[in-house]
Amino acid sequence: MRRRIGLFAGFFLGLTLPLVAPELANAGGCPDGGEQVEHEVASGQTVSGIALKYGVSQRAIERANPKLDINKIRVGQTLKICLPGKDSGGSKSSSSSKRSSSSGRSCGGGKTITNHEVEAGDTLSGIASKYDVSVDTILSRNAKLKKDPNSLRVGQELLICADNRRSKASKTCGYRTPLHTHEVLPGEHLGEIAGRYGVRRKDLIKLNSALRSNANLLRVGQKIRVCPEIAPHEMVELEVTVQSGDTLSAIAKKYGLTTNELLGYQRGKLASANDLKVGQKLIVYKQGGMLPGYGAYDDDTGDLPHGVQMPAGKYYEVKTPSRAWGTGNTVRLIQSAISSYRRGWRSSPKVHVGDISKKGGGKLPPHRSHQHGHDVDIGYVLKGDKADEVRFVNANAKNLDLARTWSLVDAFLDTDEVKYIFMDRSIQELLYDYAKKKGISQDTLDELFQYPRRRGHGIIRHSSGHVNHFHVRFRN
Ligand SMILES: [Zn+2]
């Protein structure tokens, strides 16, 4: 299973969501298949500032706009911008305005190749400390420079294998992720915002003292700090005119929204889906490209130097003990979640604990993750003759024990140390409907579930291959 986490670098970007600026333009015209957007120059903007904003180089803007005189841009002028491709990051520039971009290409150990453009005043040791790497690490990927370290020139591009997350992560986020600022959209509630970034409401309340007194009274435009587990995307504001035959749910689906989200954006001007009229104008906030500076980050690989083997237990069965080594914390959390689940159920089939990691960690085929003792596969609780089968069995509406499975998942979530749970969309749907009927609030459903969205959202997310078990990744 693959996991991408955003790397946020340009802190200045977190301050404002460009809600109005870019309109999606026709793709094409971009090399590398990147998405092309149009930027309308606002007062006070410079080409270099715009380049930083989108995480592209100034030269890339010049290339996309051949007639442009970069010293003579005017307010209202439209610039074509080629956004970096999906798997590539953008600018990681800090306030020092140095330019660099991540290719998103992995170079092992969770690091990615970053392209650093040498600027006046740069020294080799200065660049090394900026990326938290050694000078030798830089030289090893730049043959010319290695031959002659004095050949460093302004404008030269260096390839650097660096852990972007470590060097750019915020202290506020425990150096795990960069800090992002979310601006509240009309109708948004806290669970929905937490879900957008794959974190819990509690995390947001911890980071934003203003939420402690009024977490249910958000103001449009209110700024909320978040340490995102799901990379932030640009929000693009569109005006959509209702056509004959349109339904609210079809429009919502078209823009990757839930019907509730779309209703909320109308600020009370549309009370319900039934009031939709042909010709009516709707405001849509559509998720655009990943914010510059976020790229692929590999946090699936690694090893497990001080692993603990999952012991046998009264209420659970370990499928393959040799593949059930985790960190001490992971083993403790699995045991405590299962105990807590069983306190609510006097009788239940044993919980089926699948792979965690192998002794010492590292690759554990056929998994991509399960390398550093933070992942565990857990069987769904089933009814009927397959309930006690230790082998994972596909769950469906007929055999899934909804009440017990929901309790079990909830017990894991209650540890407050779950980073995410992978669960097939079809199972999410069953549990979502069950939880909703049980009276779980929409706010909590939006916090926890990706369903019914198709984009990455919430703690419980879709990943194929999770019809017969769910996969829990614990925080560190
Ligand atoms: Zn797994």
Residues whose N, C-alpha, C, O or C-beta is under 5 A from the ligand:
A	BS01	ZN	D377 H471
